[in-house]
Amino acid sequence: MTCLLRAFAAALTLLAAFPARADYHIVYPNEIDLGELEIEHNGDAQFDRRTANSGATSYTIEFGTGLTTWWHSEIEFGFDRAPGGQEPSLLSQLVTENTFELTEPGEAFFDSGFYFEYGQTVARGRNAAANEITFGPLVSKDIGRTTHTLNLFFTRQLGPDQTSQGLDISYAWQSRWNLWAPLSPAIEIYGDAGTLGGMPRFSRQQLLTGPVAIGSLNLNALGLGRAGRLKYELGWLFGATQATATGTLRWRAEVEIPF
């Protein structure tokens, strides 16, 4: 167990030095497990010579567990680094994330859940940002050997450092072919439509899409005792509008440890 945690920490250190923007991951409505500690890392890196944001970095380190059979909660530490990689990554936000399962898997036409997040900024000076709340429905549907998941989120800025008023609308979609637990292909879409009532034209909205590899490894079966499970996601997202970086690398790694 100790070796596993050291290896995972080393992987996080390597990934932390890589440009990212940790908004790009799917939240599933029916992945709530009691009796497990989850250590998770999300990140993404923008590549775009056309804009000044190329190389902008953010990533998260998260700790979570199921509080009940229908409520999963996480504490997240968010880090950011300015474009160009000349400055170190800085802790920018502390976040509490909560996922609520509304239907048992398979009991309704689709699985449904609800997501709520509060983000408290810790940055000061020129890096200061507004606090935020984000909430919205989660929907997932199995069709044959495929799983299709939709996240629809609304974000409202709070506090004195607001840069926009009203609700910002973002969405994410994943279609996954459950080919093999250690490696399954998926297609994902991420978009930000702007503020409700003040949306820019489509070409000025954020929109990314691309292939993602998704896998899950049973560490117990590999002779690592009660180490649990390792989950990973790795994908390349193409910018579909002029306002979006031409390429974004996104990743996710999670270790589940029974207790």
PyMOL commands that set and color helices and strands:
alter all, ss='L'
color gray80, all
select helices_A, chain A and resi 2-16+125-127+202-204
alter helices_A, ss='H'
color red, helices_A
select strands_A, chain A and resi 36-47+57-66+71-81+90-101+111-121+131-143+146-158+167-177+184-195+206-218+229-239+247-258
alter strands_A, ss='S'
color yellow, strands_A
deselect
rebuild
show_as cartoon
